[in-house]
């Protein structure tokens, strides 16, 4: 899919926007994890698959180091995804754009779609500005 100045809508724009939106979700989720660990908020998990008909309540400890590490990792991945999405929309660096899309993979299908869109639009980087 070759690009010209009048054709800004395509796979690259879709991949960049997906990276930015999903990166914002990651930053938000990681920030909530870090804030809840700092404030000592406890999450409750309803597990009714083990006991049908009875709601069984588990408490997830959020002060554990793994919770803090995972929250920090999500924030870092989200920031890289946002930067990659911005670079994709500006058609600057294919490598950083693809790395940003890969950082969205923890969100599942959004990451896969972002990677496919940016990979299919590699020629738009070569035509460039």
N, C-alpha and C positions, 0 to 999 in steps of 0.2 A: 504494500500500500504506500505508494509514493506520496510525498507531501509537497504542497505548494503553499503560498501565503494565504490563499483564499480558503484552503481546506484545513481548518484547525480541529475539526471533530473527527476522531478516529480512535483506533485502538490505544494509541499513546495517551491521548487525553483521558480516556476511560480508565486506563491503568493508573495514571497519575492521580486522578480524583479518588479512585478506590484506595490507593496507598495513603492519601491524606486522610480520608474519612476513617479508615481502619486504624491508622496510626493514632488518630485522636481518641478512638475507642481504647486502644492499648494504653495510652498515657492516662486516660481517665481511670481505667480499671486498676492500673498500677498505682496511681495516686491514691485511690480509695484503699487499696491494700496497705500502702505505707502509712496513710493517715490513721487507719483503724489499728494498725500495730502500735503506732505511737500513742494513741488514745486508749488502747486496751479494750476496744470494743470486741465482743464475742459474737460470732455468727452461729446461727442455729441451722442445722441441716435436718430436714424431715426425711426419714428413711422408712417408707412404708412398704418397700419391696420385700423386706425380710419378714414382716409381720402384717399380712393382709388384714385390713379392717381395723388395725391399730396403728396410730401415729406414734412412732418411736423417735425420740428427740436426742440428737447428738450435738454436743457443743464443740466447735472447732477452735482450738486455741490460736489466737492470732499473734501472740507475742513470740512465737517460735522464730528462730533465725531463718528457716526455710521460707516462711511467709514474707519476711522482709526482703530476702534475696529475690524471690519471685516477683514481688512488687517492683523492686528496683530494676530488675531485668525487663519487665514489661514497659516501664517508663523509657528506658534506653532504647529498646526496640521500636517503640512508638515514635520517639524523636527521629530515629534514623529513617523510619517509614515516611514520616512527614517531609523530611528533607529530600528523600528520594522522589516522592511525589511532586514536590516543587520543581526539582531538576528535570523530571519527566515532562512536566507541562512547559518548561522553558526550553526543552530539547537540548540540554547541555551535555549531560554525561550518561551514556547508556549503562555503564557499570554501577554508578551510584543509584540510578533509577531502578535497576534490577535488584540491587542490594536492598533498597527500600521496600520493594515488593516482597522479597524473601523474608524480611523482618515482620511482615504481616501474616506469615504462615501460622502462628499460634491461633489465629482467629478462624482457621479452616478454609472454607470455600472462598471467602473474600480474598485471602492470600493467593490461592490457586488461580483465581480469575485475574487478579492483578498481575501475577507473573506471566500468565499466558498473553494478556493484552500488551504488556511491555515487550515481551519477547517477539511477538508478531510485528511490532512496530519498530524493530531495530533499524530498518532502512531510513526511517524518518530522522534518526540521529545522524546518519551518514550524509543525508541531504543538508540537514542543519540550517543554521542561520547564515 
